């Protein structure tokens, strides 16, 4: 039987998969590719460290707000 934790882990794995797909398409061409020197820059290691917590927070916030909306609509 699937648990909430299993489903959350599956969502995190899908986010990592999407991140990987986006990175595959990124190419650096010297003299042409824009280099961001400020702002959010992260890689898969940072995604593993803090991404899981962030994704879990977003899921919890979404479920909480959805629950409030659902109860209000009754």
Number of C-alpha atoms within 10 A of each C-alpha: 3 6 8 8 10 11 11 15 15 12 16 20 14 12 16 17 12 11 14 13 11 10 11 8 8 9 8 10 8 8 7 7 10 9 9 8 7 6 6 6 8 8 10 11 9 11 17 13 10 10 16 19 13 13 17 16 12 12 13 12 12 12 12 12 11 12 12 11 11 10 9 8 7 5
